[in-house]
Amino acid sequence: MIKLTRHPQNPIFIPSENNLWEKEAVFNCCVVKENDEFHMIYRAMSSSQLRRGAELELSTIGHAVSNNGVDFTQRRQLIRPEYDWEAFGCEDPRVTKIDGKYYIFYTILSTHPFSPAGIKIGVAITQDFKTIKERHQVTTFNSKAMSLFPERINGKLVGILTVNTDIPPAKIALAFFDDESQIWSKEYWHDWFASLDTHVVPLMRAHNDQVEIGASPVKTKHGWLLIHSYIKDYLDPTKRIFGVEAVLLDLADPSKVVARTSQSIFAPQKDYELYGKVPHVVFPSGALIQDEKLFIYYGAADTTCCLATCQLSELLDEMKIKTPADIIKSDQPEKILKRFNENPIISPISEHAWESKAVFNPAAIYEDGKIHIVYRAMSEDNTSVFGYAVSHDGFHIEERLIKPIYTPREEFEKKIRPGNSGCEDPRITKIGNTLYMCYTAFDGVNSPRVALTSISVSDFLSRNWNWKKTILISPPGVDDKNACILPKKINGQYIIFHRMNNHICINLVDDLKFGEDKWLEVNPLIEPRADKWDNLKVGISAPPVETKDGWLLLYHGVSDPDGIYRIGATLLGLDDPTQVLARTNLPILEPIMKYELEGQVPNVVFPCGAVVKDDQLFIYYGGGDTVVGVATTSLNKILKEVRKNE
């Protein structure tokens, strides 16, 4: 694993006792080079002062110059609050030169005490770092850490920023502008934010982590190099680890991830990183290439500016080695599954507020000669509920209810603050005369957990939605999803599948009473494979289907670095489902259609339901987290494919 080398002069830039505006701290600097001169802009923090009736250490933006990128002098205050939208501070600048201008983006604080609603992005424009030509409020929502790419892409100005930074989970996203004025257009950002998930670059590995833009993108022959902050276990202050990672974005389409580091390349270690105003922090805020060497400028403990370096070729070589592009070959067995040529079979309905934004990730059961589909539906405020549709032939939807059949009912799934929340990704199995439904419950703040409810078959078929009281079955504080109960007891025990630590886990329990000291546990059954398409994480798709050869379990796998969701299959022992008999080496379904490649989350196929009808396997899946599709195959064909790898 490549490691960065800290500069021997670290910290290269420290607070000045002579300047009250930067007496307390100088950090999170960004550097650009013009001819033989390096310009540094940085966040400066004053000693305590009274500001509009509030006592605080005020952040402003400083500027310094150097002839070698290390020794910076000629300090001066470049940007300080002038408008109401930045009244309580200007933080963490990034600078990009394009079209003969320097665009300096910075975090603006408009309220005190500080709150997410008052933390947004502003921009200042200069041609010489002496005079600020103009400045504007940019975003209208919680956001930080924005930068422009240093050249137009397909004729457009391209920005990259972190959204919902203070309302985790944060998302790194792209914005494309036809002209400069769109950068601060309220109308532009209103429309952009309404479709936020279509702009996201998928860099999050776990729900409890945090990502944030670090340095402005740097162009290399392999792609746009983005050095960014990756904070593991961000939601748990006792475990939180600040790290630095790198990702390569496609030169012509930066929404595509070409390669990325598999783990942090830099973490707090030295005293000046471990001790300061905010201990144990390294935060990358600037990067440039000098003589084939990558310079990464970073803030240490929110107190000083530091520098670390590495050979660019070594970093790029390592990232290329870890790129799984060659893993997915053109001869993958996609022919096993056939998509319905009229997909998607269920799409959002704008007139129904509860399902106006997206419908996806459907459960399915075959009962009373019909296929019943219970799908996740999302409203414009990102609340998830469950809708219901029916098909006789498995393809054409003959009826779809105008109201949801299941909505958030317990405190652990009711929205606490703006963002995703509710009941997600149902999976239904039948045991006896009862239908058991597992789903992900999420309140928007605490870790998503596995919830369980049930309903009698007779009530379900007669549409008396008398669901039993929902209970949580996974432990608090642990990200757990993708769960179902095996549709048969084995030796008198219930078999439950779920996902912890990016593994498919299996638990055998005597009853379905959970709480206090009894929760689902980590008991890995299927793990990611480092050299294949499912190298990042795996989780079940539809509940297992009983066959003559064993339990057929479809699962989704996610690849790193591209973040694509694909589908594979495994075969488990009939009498002992803890035994994995076979597993496909290549995916049996991956995103190739427009409705799979685009949507709230691009490049996703995600089944939650599968039924057997007339020896045909019908797989119901979400496409791009926006619509529902169906694909089919003969049961014998898919079993033959899986058993190739016994």
C-alpha positions, -999 to +999 in steps of 0.1 A: +000+000+000+014+033-010+021+058+017+026+095+015+058+112+028+053+141+051+075+171+043+103+175+068+094+211+074+058+203+086+039+222+096+048+244+067+025+272+078+014+281+113-007+308+130+007+343+133+009+360+166+011+393+148-022+391+130-053+388+152-074+375+123-051+344+121-038+342+156-057+310+166-052+287+136-044+285+099-054+253+081-071+236+051-051+254+025-054+252-013-025+260-036-024+269-073+007+277-094+009+305-118+042+307-138+069+304-111+047+316-082+026+295-058-005+311-044-019+296-012-054+305+001-062+292+036-087+292+064-076+316+091-092+316+126-090+346+149-089+347+186-123+351+203-142+382+193-177+396+193-195+393+160-231+405+157-237+398+193-221+363+192-188+355+207-168+333+184-134+326+168-141+341+133-129+322+102-118+342+072-097+335+041-060+343+039-036+345+010+002+339+009+028+333-018+058+311-024+085+304-050+088+267-041+054+255-028+068+251+007+079+285+021+050+309+021+052+346+029+034+379+023+003+369+044-028+390+039-065+386+046-082+381+013-119+374+022-138+383+053-176+383+059-193+412+042-228+399+035-255+384+056-252+350+039-216+347+053-220+368+084-205+343+109-175+330+089-158+321+057-141+286+058-121+260+039-114+276+005-107+258-028-093+277-058-094+268-095-082+289-125-103+287-156-111+311-184-085+335-170-101+338-136-096+323-102-128+309-087-125+306-049-152+285-034-156+285+004-180+275+031-203+302+044-219+305+078-250+326+079-264+317+114-251+314+149-253+291+168-241+271+137-267+247+122-269+227+090-294+252+075-269+280+078-239+262+063-237+266+025-212+275-002-201+309-016-177+319-043-153+348-048-138+357-082-104+373-087-079+377-115-048+385-094-055+377-057-053+414-050-089+425-058-120+404-054-140+412-086-173+397-073-187+373-048-220+353-046-238+329-025-238+296-045-259+268-029-292+271-011-289+239+009-265+224+034-232+219+016-195+224+018-162+220-001-169+229-037-145+233-065-144+236-103-125+213-127-097+233-142-110+231-177-143+228-194-156+193-201-177+189-233-181+227-233-194+230-198-180+243-165-181+214-141-183+217-103-179+191-076-192+196-041-202+178-009-239+179-001-256+173+033-222+175+049-238+183+083-268+160+077-250+127+071-247+107+051-229+133+030-227+129-008-201+140-033-218+152-064-212+169-098-228+200-112-226+210-149-230+247-159-236+261-193-222+295-182-207+312-152-240+327-140-255+293-134-230+288-106-250+311-084-284+307-099-310+298-073-333+283-100-304+261-112-297+248-077-334+242-069-338+219-099-304+203-093-311+195-056-345+180-065-326+153-085-296+151-062-291+114-064-286+115-101-255+137-096-238+116-070-203+101-074-205+068-055-176+069-030-193+058+003-183+023+015-205+022+046-235+041+059-216+051+091-187+067+071-184+102+058-170+116+026-160+152+017-143+169-012-107+175-005-085+191-032-096+205-065-094+179-093-061+175-109-058+163-146-037+132-154-035+111-185-055+084-167-083+106-155-092+134-131-074+127-098-096+137-069-079+136-034-107+135-008-114+131+028-128+097+039-138+094+076-145+059+088-172+055+115-180+092+114-212+087+133-194+072+163-170+098+178-152+071+198-143+052+166-140+081+141-108+079+119-099+107+095-082+095+064-072+106+029-082+086-003-078+091-040-102+084-069-098+087-107-127+101-126-132+096-164-117+126-184-147+129-206-174+119-181-164+126-145-195+109-132-177+076-140-152+062-115-122+048-133-102+037-103-098+044-066-076+035-037-090+006-016-082+022+017-068+054+033-034+065+020-028+088+049-040+091+085-032+111+116+001+101+131+024+130+140+020+152+171+009+181+149-019+160+135-029+143+168-030+175+189-046+208+181-080+225+180-096+193+167-073+164+175-066+134+153-074+152+120-057+152+086-079+170+060-067+172+024-076+206+008-052+212-020-032+192-046-009+199-075+016+180-096+052+193-096+080+175-115+059+142-116+054+144-079+020+148-062+018+175-036-011+172-011-017+201+011-037+194+042-050+208+075-035+192+106-057+190+138-076+221+124-046+242+135-018+242+109-011+237+072+010+207+062+023+190+031+028+154+021+041+140-012+044+109-033+054+100-069+023+104-090+032+073-111+032+051-080-002+063-069-017+058-103-001+024-108-015+012-075-050+025-084-048+009-118-039-024-103-069-023-081-093-014-109-116-044-116-123-033-152-109-065-166-128-087-142-161-082-161-156-098-195-178-094-225-186-131-224-204-129-190-235-151-189-260-123-193-280-146-217-292-166-188-317-139-178-340-123-203-354-088-195-391-082-203-390-060-235-416-037-220-396-029-189-400-010-166-432-026-155-438-001-126-428+036-127-434+065-104-468+082-106-465+120-102-502+123-091-495+100-061-474+120-037-462+089-018-447+073-050-440+104-071-402+102-070-393+065-073-406+030-071-381+002-068-367-029-050-398-050-050-407-081-030-428-108-048-448-138-039-469-163-060-502-170-043-538-177-055-526-179-091-512-144-091-479-127-085-482-101-058-456-074-059-448-052-028-425-024-039-406+004-022-421+038-031-405+072-024-420+106-021-403+139-030-392+143+006-375+109+004-398+090+027-401+054+017-433+033+020-446+001+004-470-001-026-488-030-040-494-043-076-507-076-091-499-096-122-513-128-136-487-135-162-458-120-142-451-093-168-481-070-171-494-051-141-532-055-141-539-036-108-520-012-087-534+003-055-536+041-053-526+041-016-496+025+002-502-008+020-475-001+046-461+031+060-437+041+088-454+034+121-427+031+147-404+058+160-373+039+147-385+045+111-401+079+113-382+109+098-361+129+123-346+154+099-347+160+061-333+131+040-340+095+034-361+077+059-389+051+063-394+015+053-370+002+026-364-029+005-391-054+016-386-092+013-415-116+019-415-153+027-444-177+035-442-202+063-475-220+069-503-196+068-482-165+076-463-141+054-432-127+071-418-094+058-383-082+066-373-047+056-348-019+064-361+006+090-343+040+089-351+072+107-326+093+088-302+096+117-295+063+135-280+033+118-305+014+095-317-018+111-337-049+101-374-048+110-398-077+110-435-079+107-461-105+095-496-109+082-518-139+076-522-151+041-559-147+042-557-111+053-531-104+026-552-118-002-583-101+011-563-068+014-570-064+051-536-049+059-535-062+095-497-063+098-484-074+132-466-049+153-432-043+138-401-052+158-364-046+153-343-078+151-308-064+144-287-047+172-287-009+177-258+011+164-250-014+136-257-009+099-277-040+090-298-045+059-309-070+032-327-095+054-352-123+049-364-155+066-360-188+048-394-200+036-391-232+056-380-241+091-349-264+093-348-287+123-374-266+140-354-234+136-359-202+116-331-193+092-325-156+088-302-140+062-290-104+066-260-082+058-234-070+084-199-058+076-205-061+039-210-099+043-241-120+039-247-134+073-269-163+084-285-169+118-304-199+131-329-190+159-355-210+178-381-182+177-387-147+164-386-130+198-359-103+197-348-074+219-326-068+250-298-094+247-311-112+217-303-097+182-291-109+149-253-116+150-224-115+126-221-150+112-206-147+077-219-170+051-208-153+018-180-127+016-168-103-011-141-117-034-111-094-039-105-104-075-141-104-088-170-082-096-183-085-060-151-073-044-167-045-022-198-058-006-225-085-010-261-088+003-290-111-005-314-101-033-346-122-032-353-148-005-340-183-014-360-205-038-362-242-030-350-264-058-341-301-063-304-292-061-305-269-031-317-234-020-311-210-049-300-177-034-297-146-056-275-119-042-262-085-052-225-076-053-209-042-056-176-036-072-149-011-062-141+013-077-170+018-101-197+011-075-219-009-099-246-032-085-247-066-102-265-099-095-250-133-089-263-166-076-253-192-050-266-227-041-270-236-005-276-270+011-312-281+013-309-296+048-281-273+059-283-238+043-251-228+061-233-249+035-225-230+002-224-256-025-217-233-055-214-197-065-213-180-099-180-165-109-196-139-132-227-119-127-260-131-142-274-096-145-258-062-146-269-027-156-270-022-194-304-006-200-311+031-198-335+026-169-307+007-150-278+030-160-297+062-150-319+071-121-316+082-084-286+059-081-271+050-115-257+016-125-280-005-102-300-037-106-314-047-073-339-076-069-359-082-037-383-107-051-382-139-071-410-165-078-413-197-097-442-200-122-445-229-146-407-238-141-398-202-150-380-180-125-393-144-124-369-120-109-383-086-099-357-058-095-352-021-090-335-003-118-314+028-109-333+030-076-362+045-096-383+019-115-392-018-113-382-043-140-386-081-144-362-107-159-369-144-164-351-177-170-358-213-168-350-228-134-330-255-150-308-230-169-299-210-139-292-241-118-269-254-145-250-221-145-246-220-108-235-256-106-206-250-130-187-237-100-194-266-075 
